[in-house]
């Protein structure tokens, strides 16, 4: 059943993926194992995207499937205490950008890999990030942006966190389809990535 779910997600068979999820839940399957299957499947989807076999529409559909599966299994997951989590991550798409599919996938993957994630949504101002860094006290701030205009917003956000005297309390990662090392240096972030697996890799490195 596990292999069938992974295959259904990878092959973009939404109806089968959701039917299998409902069946697994009704049979008392461990909800975390279902989310682990999703993680494995998204790893393969990411590989196919990088290889040019999949494109943006497939990523959008994969994101929609993940949200549906996540909504189905979450009520069956016991709430783990914060101390059991690897770390706390504040996530959001920066001001001026409203793209959320990639951000949602990153949030999902960080969640199933053991992190407490607070998602601020899209078009988030630097003031809001600073406020939430104070209140949520994350270990990591993850800034998402797909458009090139997001670079300036990312820099403004990093600068604002620094100006608020909070920069040494958090690691900052940035991500998006056009992000590279040069953009990372420009913004003053600690690391960057173009997909969810890189975000998890950075988080694991920084929190472990």
N, C-alpha and C positions, 0 to 999 in steps of 0.2 A: 504493500500500500504506500509506503514511504517513497519508493522509487517511482511509483505511478504518479504521485503528487509532484515530485520534482520534474518528471517528464512533461506533465501537463503544463506546468508553469513555463518551463523552458520552451515548449512548442507553442506557447500562446493560446492554449486551449482553456479559455476562461471557464466555460460551463463545467468541464470535467474537473478542473482544479477546485472550484467552489463546491461541487457535489462531493468530491473526495474529502474535502475539509469537513463538511457537515457530517459525513458518514463517520470519519475518524472521531469527531467530537462526540457523536451519539454513542459510539462504542467505548467511550472512556479513555481514548488515547491521551497521552501526555501532551498538553498544549504546547509546551516548550519544544517537544520533538517536532511538532508541526512547524513551528517558527524556524527551527533549525533546518528543516527541509526547504523552507523559503529562502533561507540564507544560502544554502547550497545552490539552489536554482538560480538565484540572482547572481551568484558568482559566475555561473555558466552564461547567463544572459549578458553579463558584462564582458566576458571573453568574446562572445559573438559580436557584440557591438564594436569592440576594439578591432576585430578582424574584418569589419565591414559587412558582416552577414546580417546584422540587425541595424535598424536606424531609429530615429527619434520616435516614430509611431509605436515601435515595439517596446521602447522604454516606457512610454506613456501607459500602454496596456499593462505592462509588468507592474508599474506603480499602482495602477487601479486594482489589479489582482491582489497585490500585497495588502492594500488598505482593506479590501473586502475580507481577506483571510484573517488579517489582524483583528478586525472588528468582531469576527466570528469567535475567535479563540480567546481574546482578552478576558471576557467575563469568567473564564474557567481557570485563569492564572491567579494563584494566591499572591497577594501583595507582599513582595519581599521587602524586608526592612532596608532603609537606605544604607545601613552599614554593610549590607551584603552586596551592594553594588560596587563595581570597580571604580566608579567616579561619576561626577555630575557634569553634564554638558549642556550649555546654552546654545541653541541653534536658531538661525533665522536668515532669511534672504534680505539683503541690505536695501536701504532706501533707494527708490528709483527703479527697482527690479521686482517684477511680480511672478517670476518663474518659481514653481513649487514642486514639480515632479521629482527632479533630482534631489532637492532638499528633503522631500518626504522619504525617498528611498534611503538617503543617508541616515535620517532619523530612525527609520525602521531597523536598519542594519546595526546601528549603535545600540539600540534598545535590546535587540535579541542577542547581542554580544555582551550584555551585562551592564550597560550604562543607564543611569537615570537621565533622561533627555527632556528638556523643556524647550518646546518649539514655539517661537514667537511669531511664526507666520512669514508673510512677505512684506516688502516695502517698509522695513523696520528702521526707524531713525536711530542715529547714534545715541541720542538721549535715552531712548528706550533700552538700548543695550546696556548703557552705563547703569541705569536704574535697576535692571534685572541682575547685573553682575553683583551689585550691592545686596539685593534681596535674596537671590537664589544661591549666591556664593558658589559658582561652578568651578570645576577644576580646569575646564576647557571652554572656550568660546569658539563656535564654528560659524563662520560667515559664508553664506552662499550667494552666488551671483552669476548669471549667464551672460548678461550684456557687458560690453566693454565699459559702459558708463558706471558700472558697479565698482570699478577699481577705485575711483575717487571716494565713493561712499565707504568702501572697506577701509581705506586709509584714514578717513575722517573718524570712523568708528574706533580703529586702533588708537589713533591720536587722542580721542576723547577718553578712552579707558585709561590711557597713560596720564592725561591731565587730571583725571579724577583720583589719581594715586592708587589705582587698582591693577596696573599692568603687571607688577611682579607677583600678583596672586593667581594669575591665569596664564595658560598657554592659549595661543590663538591660531586656529587653522582656517584657511580659506579654500574654497572649492568652486568649480564651475567648468564648463566646457572649454573656456578660452584661458583659463588660469595657467601660468607657468612660473618658473623660478624668478624671472624678472619681475613679474607682477607681485610675487610674494615679497621680494626685497622692497619694492616700491611702497607696499602697504605697511610694512613693518611686522607682518605676521611671522609666526614661528615655523609654519609648515604649510604645505599645500597639496592638493590632489584633485584629480578630475573625476573620481568615482567613489562610490561608497566604501569599497574595500580599502582604498587608501586612507579614508577617514578612520576606519576601524584600526588599521595598522598604526596610524599616528597616535590614536587614543591609547592603544595598548602600550605603545612605547613610552608615552608620557605618564601614564597612570600606573604602570607596573615597574 
